[in-house]
């Protein structure tokens, strides 16, 4: 067995925890939010901007990089860190979620998922072994086991079938990972200290989630992720299932809630003991003109902002809020200036990372519960009309 990824919980407040995750490319303070850099870039911003808003770790999508420019090419250029020019920690997903999102363009079998590329229609197979090999070549600090993302709603029988398949795939992913690790760096593995997380599935059924956790623990991973949530189920149910599942995960390993979520989800889920998050919401919504503020999101295209000289959020210290008015941001958005995407993304990422910082501060001070109550009172998911 290789040495486990170094992770320590430095402080707890109720179920919320502060921690430190050490990777070959530096440490990450948890709870952490990982901006999504699909093809090796967080859309509309530079790595300098990401450092500026305090991002310590980014996520890249295996599916996209596997298809273009290809993991072999990236490995031959020294691996993902060197290729994209980001020297901090990187996590790659397994590609499972993306191939399942392809709908009719994929077929699932025991072996893996056969799919057609969204770029040129060519046919590919992504299996637990293949997804592990691709990620090993990319060389991120954290790789994910290949899983099947169970949709919602789904009958219990189907959720069980899917959860059991994910279990078998997790074992195959881990076996292949340990084999590659045994061959050492420079062979098939670009980053000899890569860690691998397992993914818990089971839909919204607590007993299936419990079985899935037991299986992942038996296989033994460096960290554990909760997948298959935020796929259309009601928010309350998502919180309930994620909370119950988190309680079953070992306290000494990082816990990662995949694809979540809205700002209030982050607060609630840290409150259940989650350490890591990723989500496309701050970046995707920025490009669609939806901007997050302390009281809730605003849609910048609204006519009410046409001559609004105020910054997006008067308390925000980001570059966008320090320099530009809502009126100007609305104008850039309507004029389809590409700068609109940049300024909006800077603000939304700053908002997300600042929310994580405030959460961390509250845990440090032992005031997380009052922070959570305050957040619930001031933040609304409904688009703001002020
Ligand atoms: Zn701002």
Boltz pocket constraint, residues with backbone or C-beta under 6 A from the ligand:
constraints:
  - pocket:
      binder: B
      contacts: [[A, 312], [A, 313], [A, 316], [A, 317], [A, 318], [A, 319], [A, 320], [A, 321], [A, 322], [A, 346], [A, 347], [A, 350]]
      max_distance: 6.0
